[in-house]
């Protein structure tokens, strides 16, 4: 089973700053990596697929990078609505999935 | 418009059985895997398993194999998650979602299952 590890668990940033979130896979997942945003009381929302492709309707301030085992989600000029929990998820073994433990941006 | 609509809140006692539902609309229901995800109170997302409505091919996470059953009725575009005997530790929000080739793109609103004596 591929294990996904996210860091840090909590990230404290101010509005307008940049947030950098990390995700590491226990083995290579190529670029089969997605990022999700979950706000309190809501279902998750797909942000990034294929490690770096923004999903439909996602603002350009969200960007993803990386491949193989190391991935990064960057949120430029953080807006108030961006404070949430972010999860990475691999689909290398599609349709089996694995989620990371999440990073809370506060 | 693609929508995944789940059944409502369930309040159950330990040992009871339960089946919750997820209805997909706005797309070809038989052509996309449906994935189920658990979120325990204050915790992260856990992949439970998925089912392909076209032929009912089903995959389970090892953590959930034998604990739950996934099924589908493609005639009414509805997927199901069921338990034969609930435990208090099954208390969680359960999400269904549509699995695309590159991620989970449409999510249901979640079903809260609370198990308490």
HADDOCK unambig.tbl for C-alpha pairs under 7 A between the chains (distance, minus, plus):
assign (segid A and resid 34 and name CA) (segid B and resid 103 and name CA) 6.03 0.50 0.50
assign (segid A and resid 43 and name CA) (segid B and resid 107 and name CA) 6.56 0.50 0.50
assign (segid A and resid 43 and name CA) (segid B and resid 109 and name CA) 5.80 0.50 0.50
assign (segid A and resid 43 and name CA) (segid B and resid 110 and name CA) 6.75 0.50 0.50
assign (segid A and resid 46 and name CA) (segid B and resid 104 and name CA) 6.71 0.50 0.50
assign (segid A and resid 46 and name CA) (segid B and resid 105 and name CA) 5.80 0.50 0.50
assign (segid A and resid 49 and name CA) (segid B and resid 102 and name CA) 5.80 0.50 0.50
assign (segid A and resid 49 and name CA) (segid B and resid 103 and name CA) 6.13 0.50 0.50
assign (segid A and resid 50 and name CA) (segid B and resid 102 and name CA) 6.33 0.50 0.50
assign (segid A and resid 97 and name CA) (segid B and resid 47 and name CA) 6.35 0.50 0.50
assign (segid A and resid 98 and name CA) (segid B and resid 47 and name CA) 6.28 0.50 0.50
assign (segid A and resid 99 and name CA) (segid B and resid 45 and name CA) 6.46 0.50 0.50
assign (segid A and resid 99 and name CA) (segid B and resid 46 and name CA) 6.52 0.50 0.50
assign (segid A and resid 101 and name CA) (segid B and resid 44 and name CA) 5.73 0.50 0.50
assign (segid A and resid 102 and name CA) (segid B and resid 44 and name CA) 6.40 0.50 0.50
